[in-house]
């Protein structure tokens, strides 16, 4: 309790300091209105041969009460493995595991140093403004080990004179309630953004239990999430911007029993408190751009099962330096330096465990007459004084036609990932003999655009093929005793195809859009672990071969509506592929209206999820909710 109170006082004190600075700055008589670029939807960015996708606020604004897993599962090719409504959700890029995905908050990793991954259900959409998704080799300039990709939560200031207040309340099925509030104010010298979220739910939805053949209600499924972020941006001069950020969250969620557990008494719960803080300085010159960033992440988690509890506490200190230099014709040089220190004390470890990682890299971009672009990334990391093998990545982008917006690209890289602390030290199942993972990856693709997003018609098509060979991949697999233990699988091949089609057009003042992503992925074990191993050539567990997402949206005169369709193919539940979870189709509908009342905007939104009341599971024996509803009332004041 004392520790929780200390966190609360720190958050409140920083909040008062930042708001006092902003209120003082409002006395500056400044009426300059800066131009602002508006971007819409989900779209692919040119990135010197590497794949990078952005999902912006025009999509996120409709999901204020949702978490990050909802956005990724509906608007990207990332597969999200969910243990149930409000429970653990982890991402998988291109047939890799959740440990191969790094989640960042404005450029700083927020993955757990113990697990090496992030629970997406604990990241509310309301706490960030846009998403950047980097695939495969595009991650090498950020970090090592993210074989699948990086998900970066982004928030940026609007340097205009403004006061922007938002209040929103969501009422949903299964006794679920979500409150969101934000306050953004400032001028061209100082900006402040404060965001608050609170969610609670009984989560007692009915489901069909395949074991008992009865209609039951989920028990022990209550969750409570609350958090606050405070960001302050100070323009120190024409060249310098100082940014401070804090994000405090306090979450608890019960873990429901699996459907085979017919006991009337089940007590399983996770409580976690996280305080993330960051300070950043940016300086821009005529031919250079420098960013220096430092952060501290304090995470505490308590896991309770029946009458026993285990505490886990970690600190992660991260420093990052980035320089962009464009003083040489047709060349851009981007050197960087990373330092990360993890400290963990856990009831599941034998003593305190630490890890220090130092990384140095440089990216070289060459542009040949805006037709051909090359990007070479060279990276060297050191963990606890030991050098990892050298990490290179090469990207090439070619635009063959002057008047046709067609871009061809390819890239290849070698990457390495060290085992997580849980992989090595979690008692009694950790494996200190694990080897680092090695990844060899190649990718090729094309992007074609016709028209412009702000014109009457726009089309974007994307096609990407990828192949990845992971040596010594770490998987937690069941042992003869029924427990799970991490082992190195000799060799895993992940290959597939990603296709995207985005359309936007205006007809009789109706604004329509149709966004689609499809991913085909085969991720298989290609070398036997022992004589007679029958997992050879078999798909890795919980890795679907096909995922499809489609969204049809319409907007006119403040009215808007969307139909969201998702398909997940079957997923195997054991390494020899003898058992599997069936594929499923999901349909969701969003309907809303914005009422403009002078300086106020009143918004009403209705969500209908799982339209056809599908009975399905993402993970075996973990039921998901049937048809459910949500109503959101939102009020914006803008000046």
C-alpha positions as CSV (number, residue, x, y, z in Angstrom):
1,X,0.0,0.0,0.0
2,X,2.8,2.4,0.8
3,X,4.4,1.7,-2.5
4,X,1.2,2.4,-4.4
5,X,0.7,5.6,-2.5
6,X,4.2,6.8,-3.4
7,X,3.4,6.2,-7.1
8,X,0.2,8.1,-6.8
9,X,1.9,11.1,-5.2
10,X,4.6,11.1,-7.9
11,X,2.0,11.2,-10.6
12,X,0.0,13.9,-8.9
13,X,3.0,16.1,-8.3
14,X,4.2,15.9,-11.9
15,X,0.7,16.6,-13.1
16,X,0.5,19.8,-11.0
17,X,4.0,20.9,-12.1
18,X,3.2,20.4,-15.8
19,X,-0.2,22.1,-15.6
20,X,1.2,25.0,-13.7
21,X,3.7,25.5,-16.6
22,X,1.0,25.4,-19.1
23,X,-1.3,27.8,-17.3
24,X,1.6,30.3,-17.0
25,X,2.3,30.0,-20.7
26,X,-1.2,30.9,-21.6
27,X,-0.4,34.5,-20.7
28,X,1.8,34.7,-23.8
29,X,-0.2,36.5,-26.5
30,X,0.4,34.4,-29.4
31,X,-2.2,33.8,-32.2
32,X,0.0,32.0,-34.7
33,X,-1.9,29.1,-36.3
34,X,0.4,26.4,-37.6
35,X,-0.4,24.3,-40.5
36,X,-1.3,20.7,-39.8
37,X,-1.0,17.6,-42.1
38,X,-3.9,15.2,-41.8
39,X,-3.5,11.6,-42.5
40,X,-6.2,9.0,-42.6
41,X,-6.6,5.3,-41.9
42,X,-4.1,2.5,-42.2
43,X,-1.4,2.9,-44.9
44,X,2.0,1.8,-45.9
45,X,5.0,4.2,-45.6
46,X,8.0,4.3,-47.9
47,X,11.0,3.2,-45.8
48,X,14.0,2.5,-48.1
49,X,13.1,-1.1,-48.8
50,X,11.7,-2.0,-45.4
51,X,8.1,-2.5,-44.6
52,X,6.4,0.0,-42.2
53,X,2.7,0.6,-41.7
54,X,0.9,3.4,-39.8
55,X,-2.5,3.2,-38.2
56,X,-3.7,6.8,-37.3
57,X,-6.2,8.5,-35.1
58,X,-9.1,8.3,-37.6
59,X,-9.3,4.6,-36.8
60,X,-8.3,4.7,-33.1
61,X,-10.9,7.4,-32.2
62,X,-13.6,4.8,-32.7
63,X,-12.0,2.4,-30.2
64,X,-11.5,4.6,-27.1
65,X,-12.7,1.8,-24.8
66,X,-10.7,-1.0,-26.5
67,X,-7.2,-2.3,-26.0
68,X,-4.3,-2.6,-28.4
69,X,-5.1,-6.3,-29.2
70,X,-8.4,-5.2,-30.8
71,X,-6.7,-2.7,-33.2
72,X,-4.0,-5.1,-34.3
73,X,-6.4,-8.1,-34.8
74,X,-8.7,-6.0,-36.9
75,X,-6.4,-3.7,-38.9
76,X,-3.1,-5.5,-39.4
77,X,-1.7,-8.8,-40.5
78,X,-0.5,-9.4,-36.9
79,X,-2.2,-12.4,-35.3
80,X,-3.2,-11.9,-31.7
81,X,-3.5,-14.9,-29.4
82,X,-6.1,-14.1,-26.7
83,X,-6.9,-16.1,-23.6
84,X,-10.2,-14.4,-23.2
85,X,-12.0,-11.1,-22.8
86,X,-9.7,-8.9,-20.7
87,X,-7.1,-11.6,-20.3
88,X,-3.6,-12.2,-21.7
89,X,-3.3,-11.2,-25.4
90,X,0.1,-11.6,-27.2
91,X,1.1,-10.7,-30.8
92,X,2.6,-12.9,-33.5
93,X,4.2,-11.5,-36.6
94,X,4.7,-13.8,-39.6
95,X,4.8,-17.1,-37.7
96,X,7.1,-15.9,-35.0
97,X,6.4,-15.9,-31.2
98,X,5.4,-13.1,-28.9
99,X,9.0,-12.9,-27.7
100,X,10.0,-11.8,-31.2
101,X,7.8,-8.7,-31.0
102,X,8.8,-5.5,-29.3
103,X,6.2,-3.0,-28.1
104,X,7.5,0.5,-27.7
105,X,6.1,3.7,-26.3
106,X,7.4,6.7,-28.3
107,X,10.6,4.8,-29.1
108,X,11.2,3.1,-25.7
109,X,10.6,-0.7,-25.2
110,X,7.9,-1.5,-22.6
111,X,8.2,-5.3,-22.9
112,X,8.6,-7.1,-19.6
113,X,12.3,-7.9,-19.0
114,X,11.1,-11.2,-17.4
115,X,8.8,-12.4,-20.1
116,X,10.4,-10.6,-23.0
117,X,6.9,-9.7,-24.3
118,X,4.0,-7.4,-23.6
119,X,0.3,-8.2,-22.7
120,X,-1.6,-6.2,-25.3
121,X,-4.8,-6.3,-23.2
122,X,-3.1,-4.0,-20.7
123,X,-2.5,-1.2,-23.3
124,X,-5.6,1.0,-23.7
125,X,-6.1,2.6,-27.1
126,X,-7.0,5.9,-25.5
127,X,-3.4,6.5,-24.3
128,X,-1.8,7.0,-27.7
129,X,-2.6,8.8,-31.0
130,X,-1.2,6.5,-33.7
131,X,0.6,3.2,-34.2
132,X,3.7,2.5,-36.2
133,X,4.2,-1.2,-37.2
134,X,7.7,-2.3,-38.4
135,X,8.1,-5.7,-40.0
136,X,11.1,-8.0,-40.1
137,X,14.4,-6.3,-41.1
138,X,12.9,-2.8,-40.5
139,X,13.5,-3.4,-36.8
140,X,17.3,-3.7,-36.9
141,X,17.7,0.1,-36.8
142,X,15.7,0.1,-33.6
143,X,16.8,-3.0,-31.7
144,X,18.0,-6.6,-32.0
145,X,15.9,-9.7,-31.5
146,X,12.6,-8.4,-32.9
147,X,12.5,-11.0,-35.6
148,X,8.7,-10.5,-36.2
149,X,8.3,-6.7,-35.8
150,X,8.0,-3.7,-33.6
151,X,4.7,-2.0,-32.5
152,X,5.4,1.7,-31.5
153,X,2.8,3.7,-29.7
154,X,3.1,7.3,-30.8
155,X,1.9,10.6,-29.5
156,X,2.9,14.0,-30.9
157,X,2.1,17.7,-30.0
158,X,-0.1,20.0,-31.9
159,X,1.8,23.4,-31.7
160,X,-1.2,25.5,-32.1
161,X,-3.0,27.8,-29.5
162,X,-5.7,25.5,-28.2
163,X,-7.8,24.1,-25.4
164,X,-9.1,20.6,-26.2
165,X,-11.1,18.8,-23.6
166,X,-12.6,15.3,-24.1
167,X,-14.9,13.3,-21.8
168,X,-16.2,9.8,-22.8
169,X,-18.3,7.1,-21.1
170,X,-18.9,3.6,-22.5
171,X,-21.6,1.2,-21.3
172,X,-21.1,-2.3,-22.5
173,X,-22.4,-5.8,-22.1
174,X,-21.5,-8.0,-19.2
175,X,-21.5,-5.1,-16.7
176,X,-18.6,-3.4,-18.5
177,X,-17.9,0.4,-18.0
178,X,-15.1,2.5,-19.4
179,X,-14.4,6.2,-18.7
180,X,-11.9,8.2,-20.7
181,X,-10.9,11.9,-20.3
182,X,-8.2,14.0,-21.9
183,X,-7.0,17.6,-21.7
184,X,-4.7,19.2,-24.3
185,X,-3.8,22.8,-24.1
186,X,-0.9,25.2,-25.0
187,X,0.5,27.4,-27.6
188,X,3.5,27.3,-30.0
189,X,6.0,27.4,-27.1
190,X,4.5,24.9,-24.6
191,X,2.0,22.0,-25.0
192,X,0.5,19.7,-22.4
193,X,-1.5,16.5,-22.9
194,X,-3.2,14.7,-20.0
195,X,-5.1,11.4,-20.5
196,X,-7.0,9.3,-18.1
197,X,-8.6,5.9,-18.5
198,X,-10.7,3.7,-16.2
199,X,-12.3,0.3,-17.1
200,X,-14.1,-2.3,-15.0
201,X,-16.1,-5.3,-15.9
202,X,-17.7,-8.3,-14.3
203,X,-17.0,-10.1,-17.6
204,X,-19.6,-12.8,-16.7
205,X,-20.7,-13.6,-20.3
206,X,-22.6,-16.9,-21.0
207,X,-20.9,-19.6,-23.1
208,X,-21.4,-23.2,-24.2
209,X,-19.2,-25.5,-22.2
210,X,-18.1,-28.4,-24.5
211,X,-17.0,-30.4,-21.5
212,X,-20.2,-30.3,-19.5
213,X,-22.5,-29.8,-22.5
214,X,-24.2,-27.0,-20.6
215,X,-24.8,-23.3,-21.0
216,X,-22.7,-21.6,-18.3
217,X,-21.6,-18.2,-17.2
218,X,-17.9,-17.2,-17.0
219,X,-16.7,-17.0,-13.4
220,X,-13.7,-15.2,-11.8
221,X,-13.4,-13.0,-14.8
222,X,-13.5,-9.5,-13.2
223,X,-10.9,-6.9,-14.4
224,X,-10.2,-3.3,-13.5
225,X,-7.8,-1.1,-15.5
226,X,-6.9,2.5,-14.8
227,X,-4.1,4.7,-15.9
228,X,-3.0,8.3,-16.5
229,X,-0.4,9.8,-18.8
230,X,1.0,13.3,-18.6
231,X,3.1,14.7,-21.5
232,X,4.7,18.2,-21.7
233,X,6.4,19.6,-24.7
234,X,8.7,22.7,-24.4
235,X,10.0,24.6,-27.4
236,X,13.2,25.9,-25.9
237,X,14.3,27.6,-29.2
238,X,13.8,27.3,-32.9
239,X,16.0,24.3,-32.9
240,X,15.4,22.6,-29.5
241,X,12.4,20.8,-28.1
242,X,12.3,19.2,-24.6
243,X,9.7,16.5,-23.9
244,X,8.7,14.8,-20.6
245,X,6.3,11.9,-20.3
246,X,4.9,9.8,-17.6
247,X,2.5,6.9,-17.8
248,X,1.1,5.2,-14.7
249,X,-1.2,2.2,-14.8
250,X,-2.7,0.1,-12.0
251,X,-4.5,-3.0,-13.3
252,X,-6.0,-6.2,-11.8
253,X,-7.7,-9.0,-13.6
254,X,-8.9,-12.3,-12.4
255,X,-8.1,-15.4,-14.5
256,X,-11.2,-17.6,-15.2
257,X,-10.8,-21.4,-14.9
258,X,-10.6,-23.4,-18.1
259,X,-13.7,-25.1,-19.2
260,X,-12.4,-28.5,-18.0
261,X,-12.1,-27.2,-14.4
262,X,-15.5,-27.9,-12.9
263,X,-14.5,-26.9,-9.4
264,X,-16.7,-24.3,-7.7
265,X,-13.7,-22.7,-6.0
266,X,-11.2,-21.0,-8.3
267,X,-9.0,-18.1,-7.3
268,X,-6.5,-16.9,-9.8
269,X,-5.5,-13.2,-10.2
270,X,-2.8,-10.9,-11.5
271,X,-2.3,-7.4,-10.1
272,X,0.3,-5.1,-11.7
273,X,1.4,-1.5,-11.3
274,X,3.7,0.2,-13.8
275,X,5.2,3.6,-13.8
276,X,6.9,4.6,-17.0
277,X,8.8,7.9,-17.2
278,X,10.7,9.5,-20.1
279,X,12.7,12.7,-20.9
280,X,13.7,13.5,-24.4
281,X,15.6,16.3,-26.1
282,X,15.5,17.0,-29.8
283,X,17.7,19.4,-31.7
284,X,17.2,20.1,-35.4
285,X,19.7,21.9,-37.7
286,X,20.0,22.6,-41.4
287,X,21.7,19.3,-42.1
288,X,21.1,17.2,-38.9
289,X,18.5,16.0,-36.4
290,X,19.6,14.8,-33.0
291,X,17.4,12.9,-30.4
292,X,18.5,12.0,-26.9
293,X,16.1,10.0,-24.9
294,X,16.2,8.4,-21.4
295,X,13.5,6.4,-19.6
296,X,12.9,4.4,-16.4
297,X,10.2,1.7,-16.3
298,X,9.2,0.4,-12.8
299,X,7.0,-2.7,-13.0
300,X,5.5,-4.6,-10.1
301,X,3.3,-7.7,-10.5
302,X,1.6,-10.0,-8.0
303,X,0.3,-13.4,-9.2
304,X,-2.2,-15.2,-6.9
305,X,-3.3,-18.8,-7.3
306,X,-5.7,-20.1,-4.6
307,X,-4.0,-19.1,-1.3
308,X,-0.4,-18.6,-2.7
309,X,1.1,-15.4,-4.1
310,X,4.3,-14.6,-6.0
311,X,5.7,-11.1,-6.3
312,X,7.8,-9.9,-9.3
313,X,9.5,-6.5,-9.4
314,X,11.6,-5.1,-12.1
315,X,13.3,-1.8,-13.2
316,X,14.4,-1.1,-16.7
317,X,16.6,2.0,-17.5
318,X,17.0,2.8,-21.1
319,X,19.1,5.5,-22.9
320,X,18.9,6.1,-26.7
321,X,20.8,8.5,-28.9
322,X,19.8,9.0,-32.5
323,X,21.5,11.3,-35.1
324,X,20.3,12.0,-38.7
325,X,22.9,13.7,-40.9
326,X,22.1,14.8,-44.4
327,X,25.1,17.0,-45.2
328,X,26.3,14.7,-48.1
329,X,24.5,14.9,-51.4
330,X,22.1,11.9,-51.9
331,X,23.3,10.4,-48.6
332,X,21.7,10.3,-45.2
333,X,23.6,8.8,-42.3
334,X,21.8,7.7,-39.1
335,X,24.1,6.5,-36.3
336,X,22.7,5.5,-32.9
337,X,23.7,4.3,-29.5
338,X,21.5,2.2,-27.1
339,X,22.0,1.3,-23.5
340,X,19.6,-0.8,-21.4
341,X,19.9,-2.1,-17.8
342,X,17.3,-4.5,-16.3
343,X,17.1,-5.4,-12.6
344,X,14.6,-8.1,-11.4
345,X,13.8,-9.5,-8.1
346,X,11.2,-12.3,-8.2
347,X,9.8,-15.0,-5.9
348,X,10.3,-17.3,-8.9
349,X,14.1,-16.5,-9.2
350,X,17.0,-17.6,-7.1
351,X,18.2,-14.1,-6.1
352,X,18.4,-10.9,-8.0
353,X,18.9,-11.1,-11.8
354,X,20.3,-8.3,-13.9
355,X,21.1,-7.7,-17.6
356,X,23.0,-4.9,-19.3
357,X,22.7,-4.4,-23.0
358,X,24.8,-2.0,-25.1
359,X,24.1,-1.5,-28.8
360,X,25.7,0.6,-31.5
361,X,24.5,0.9,-35.0
362,X,24.5,3.1,-38.1
363,X,22.1,3.3,-41.0
364,X,23.3,4.5,-44.4
365,X,20.7,5.7,-47.0
366,X,21.5,6.5,-50.6
367,X,19.0,8.0,-53.0
368,X,19.8,7.7,-56.7
369,X,17.7,10.4,-58.5
370,X,14.6,9.4,-56.5
371,X,14.4,6.2,-58.5
372,X,16.5,3.8,-56.6
373,X,17.1,3.9,-52.8
374,X,19.5,1.8,-50.8
375,X,19.6,1.4,-47.0
376,X,22.3,-0.5,-45.2
377,X,22.1,-1.0,-41.4
378,X,25.1,-2.3,-39.4
379,X,24.5,-3.2,-35.7
380,X,26.7,-4.6,-32.9
381,X,25.2,-5.5,-29.5
382,X,26.9,-6.6,-26.3
383,X,25.0,-8.3,-23.4
384,X,26.6,-8.5,-20.0
385,X,30.0,-7.9,-21.6
386,X,29.7,-10.5,-24.3
387,X,29.4,-9.5,-27.9
388,X,26.5,-10.9,-30.0
389,X,27.4,-11.7,-33.6
390,X,27.3,-8.8,-36.0
391,X,23.8,-7.8,-37.3
392,X,23.5,-6.5,-40.8
393,X,20.4,-5.5,-42.8
394,X,20.1,-4.3,-46.4
395,X,17.1,-2.7,-48.1
396,X,16.5,-1.7,-51.7
397,X,13.6,0.3,-53.1
398,X,13.0,0.9,-56.8
399,X,10.5,3.2,-58.4
400,X,10.6,2.2,-62.2
401,X,8.1,4.8,-63.5
402,X,8.1,8.5,-63.2
403,X,4.3,9.0,-63.6
404,X,3.1,5.8,-62.1
405,X,3.3,5.5,-58.3
406,X,4.6,1.9,-58.2
407,X,7.4,0.9,-55.8
408,X,9.3,-2.4,-55.7
409,X,11.3,-3.3,-52.6
410,X,13.4,-6.1,-51.1
411,X,15.5,-6.6,-48.0
412,X,17.5,-9.2,-46.2
413,X,19.0,-9.4,-42.7
414,X,20.6,-11.5,-40.0
415,X,19.4,-11.0,-36.5
416,X,19.9,-12.5,-33.0
417,X,17.9,-12.8,-29.8
418,X,19.1,-13.6,-26.4
419,X,16.8,-15.8,-24.1
420,X,14.6,-13.8,-21.7
421,X,15.2,-13.9,-18.0
422,X,12.2,-16.2,-17.5
423,X,13.6,-18.6,-20.2
424,X,16.8,-18.9,-18.2
425,X,16.0,-18.5,-14.5
426,X,12.2,-19.1,-13.9
427,X,12.2,-21.9,-11.2
428,X,11.8,-24.8,-11.5
429,X,11.3,-24.7,-15.3
430,X,13.9,-22.3,-16.6
431,X,16.7,-23.6,-18.8
432,X,20.1,-21.9,-18.2
433,X,21.6,-24.0,-21.1
434,X,19.5,-22.3,-23.8
435,X,21.3,-20.9,-26.8
436,X,20.6,-17.5,-28.4
437,X,18.3,-17.6,-31.4
438,X,19.5,-16.7,-34.9
439,X,17.3,-15.4,-37.7
440,X,18.1,-15.2,-41.4
441,X,15.3,-13.3,-43.3
442,X,14.5,-12.1,-46.8
443,X,11.6,-10.1,-48.0
444,X,10.3,-8.7,-51.3
445,X,7.2,-6.7,-52.2
446,X,5.5,-3.9,-54.1
447,X,3.3,-0.9,-53.3
448,X,1.0,0.7,-55.9
449,X,-0.9,4.0,-55.3
450,X,-3.4,5.7,-57.5
451,X,-4.9,9.1,-56.7
452,X,-4.5,10.9,-53.4
453,X,-6.1,10.4,-50.0
454,X,-7.8,13.8,-50.1
455,X,-9.1,13.4,-53.7
456,X,-12.3,11.8,-54.9
457,X,-10.7,8.4,-55.4
458,X,-7.6,6.6,-54.0
459,X,-6.4,3.1,-54.2
460,X,-3.4,1.4,-52.6
461,X,-2.4,-2.2,-53.2
462,X,0.5,-4.0,-51.4
463,X,2.1,-7.4,-51.9
464,X,4.8,-8.7,-49.7
465,X,6.5,-12.1,-49.7
466,X,8.7,-13.2,-46.8
467,X,11.0,-16.1,-45.7
468,X,12.7,-16.5,-42.4
469,X,14.9,-19.3,-41.1
470,X,15.2,-19.3,-37.3
471,X,17.9,-21.5,-35.8
472,X,17.6,-22.5,-32.1
473,X,14.1,-21.0,-31.7
474,X,13.0,-21.1,-28.1
475,X,9.6,-22.6,-27.4
476,X,8.0,-23.6,-24.1
477,X,6.8,-27.2,-24.8
478,X,5.1,-29.8,-22.5
479,X,7.3,-32.4,-20.9
480,X,6.4,-36.0,-19.9
481,X,5.4,-34.7,-16.4
482,X,2.9,-32.3,-17.9
483,X,4.8,-29.2,-17.0
484,X,6.3,-26.8,-19.6
485,X,10.0,-26.1,-20.2
486,X,11.8,-23.9,-22.7
487,X,13.9,-25.7,-25.3
488,X,15.8,-24.8,-28.5
489,X,14.0,-26.2,-31.6
490,X,16.7,-26.9,-34.1
491,X,15.3,-25.0,-37.0
492,X,12.0,-23.2,-37.9
493,X,11.1,-21.9,-41.3
494,X,8.5,-19.2,-41.5
495,X,7.3,-18.1,-45.0
496,X,4.3,-16.4,-46.3
497,X,2.5,-13.8,-48.3
498,X,0.9,-10.5,-47.1
499,X,-1.6,-8.8,-49.4
500,X,-3.3,-5.4,-48.8
501,X,-6.0,-3.5,-50.7
502,X,-7.1,0.0,-49.5
503,X,-9.8,2.0,-51.4
504,X,-11.2,5.4,-50.6
505,X,-13.6,7.4,-52.7
506,X,-16.2,10.2,-52.5
507,X,-19.7,9.8,-54.1
508,X,-22.4,12.4,-53.7
509,X,-20.7,13.6,-50.5
510,X,-20.5,10.1,-49.1
511,X,-17.0,9.3,-48.1
512,X,-16.4,5.5,-48.4
513,X,-13.4,3.4,-47.6
514,X,-12.6,-0.3,-48.0
515,X,-9.5,-1.7,-46.3
516,X,-8.3,-5.3,-46.5
517,X,-5.3,-7.3,-45.3
518,X,-4.7,-11.0,-45.9
519,X,-1.8,-13.0,-44.5
520,X,-0.8,-16.6,-45.5
521,X,1.9,-18.1,-43.2
522,X,3.5,-21.4,-42.9
523,X,5.8,-21.7,-39.9
524,X,7.2,-25.2,-39.4
525,X,9.9,-27.2,-37.6
526,X,12.3,-28.4,-40.2
527,X,14.8,-30.5,-38.2
528,X,14.1,-33.4,-35.8
529,X,14.8,-33.0,-32.1
530,X,15.2,-36.7,-31.7
531,X,14.9,-40.0,-33.6
532,X,11.4,-40.6,-34.6
533,X,10.3,-37.0,-34.1
534,X,7.0,-36.6,-35.8
535,X,6.9,-32.8,-35.6
536,X,9.0,-32.4,-38.7
537,X,7.3,-30.2,-41.3
538,X,4.4,-29.5,-38.9
539,X,2.9,-26.1,-38.3
540,X,3.9,-24.4,-35.0
541,X,1.1,-24.4,-32.4
542,X,-1.4,-21.6,-32.4
543,X,-0.1,-20.2,-35.7
544,X,-2.9,-19.9,-38.3
545,X,-2.1,-20.3,-41.9
546,X,-4.7,-17.7,-43.0
547,X,-5.8,-14.4,-41.5
548,X,-8.1,-11.9,-43.2
549,X,-9.3,-8.5,-42.1
550,X,-11.8,-6.3,-44.0
551,X,-13.4,-3.0,-43.0
552,X,-16.0,-1.2,-45.0
553,X,-16.7,2.4,-43.8
554,X,-19.0,5.2,-44.8
555,X,-19.2,8.8,-43.6
556,X,-21.5,11.7,-44.4
557,X,-22.6,14.8,-42.5
558,X,-21.3,13.6,-39.2
559,X,-22.9,10.1,-39.6
560,X,-20.5,7.2,-39.8
561,X,-20.6,3.5,-39.9
562,X,-18.2,0.5,-40.3
563,X,-18.6,-3.2,-40.9
564,X,-15.5,-5.1,-39.7
565,X,-14.9,-8.7,-40.8
566,X,-12.2,-11.0,-39.6
567,X,-11.3,-14.6,-40.4
568,X,-8.8,-16.8,-38.5
569,X,-8.1,-20.2,-39.9
570,X,-7.6,-23.4,-37.7
571,X,-4.7,-23.4,-35.2
572,X,-3.0,-26.6,-34.1
573,X,-2.7,-27.2,-30.3
574,X,0.1,-29.7,-30.2
575,X,3.4,-29.9,-32.0
576,X,2.5,-33.0,-34.0
577,X,-0.7,-31.3,-35.4
578,X,-3.0,-34.1,-34.2
579,X,-5.4,-31.7,-32.5
580,X,-6.6,-28.2,-33.6
581,X,-8.9,-25.3,-32.9
582,X,-11.4,-24.7,-35.7
583,X,-11.2,-21.5,-37.7
584,X,-13.8,-18.8,-37.1
585,X,-15.3,-15.7,-38.7
586,X,-16.2,-12.6,-36.7
587,X,-18.3,-9.6,-37.8
588,X,-18.6,-6.3,-35.9
589,X,-20.6,-3.2,-36.7
590,X,-19.9,0.4,-35.6
591,X,-22.6,3.2,-36.0
592,X,-22.1,6.8,-34.8
593,X,-23.1,10.4,-35.2
594,X,-21.1,13.6,-34.4
595,X,-23.2,16.7,-33.4
596,X,-21.4,20.0,-33.8
597,X,-22.6,22.6,-31.2
598,X,-20.5,25.7,-31.7
599,X,-17.3,24.8,-29.7
600,X,-18.6,21.5,-28.6
601,X,-18.9,18.2,-30.4
602,X,-21.2,15.6,-29.0
603,X,-20.7,12.0,-30.3
604,X,-22.9,9.0,-29.9
605,X,-21.5,5.6,-31.0
606,X,-23.0,2.1,-30.9
607,X,-20.9,-1.1,-31.3
608,X,-22.3,-4.5,-32.1
609,X,-19.6,-7.1,-31.6
610,X,-19.8,-10.7,-32.8
611,X,-22.8,-9.9,-34.9
612,X,-23.7,-13.6,-35.6
613,X,-23.3,-14.7,-32.0
614,X,-20.5,-17.1,-32.9
615,X,-19.4,-19.7,-30.2
616,X,-15.6,-19.8,-30.6
617,X,-12.3,-20.0,-28.7
618,X,-9.0,-18.5,-29.6
619,X,-7.1,-20.7,-27.1
620,X,-8.3,-24.2,-26.2
621,X,-10.7,-24.2,-23.2
622,X,-10.7,-20.4,-23.0
623,X,-14.2,-19.3,-24.1
624,X,-14.8,-15.9,-25.9
625,X,-18.0,-13.8,-25.6
626,X,-20.9,-14.1,-27.9
627,X,-22.9,-11.2,-29.3
628,X,-22.3,-8.1,-27.2
629,X,-23.0,-4.4,-27.3
630,X,-21.4,-1.1,-26.3
631,X,-22.7,2.5,-26.3
632,X,-20.3,5.4,-26.0
633,X,-21.1,9.0,-25.3
634,X,-18.3,11.5,-25.9
635,X,-18.1,15.3,-25.5
636,X,-15.3,17.4,-27.0
637,X,-14.7,21.1,-26.2
638,X,-12.3,22.8,-28.6
639,X,-11.1,26.4,-28.5
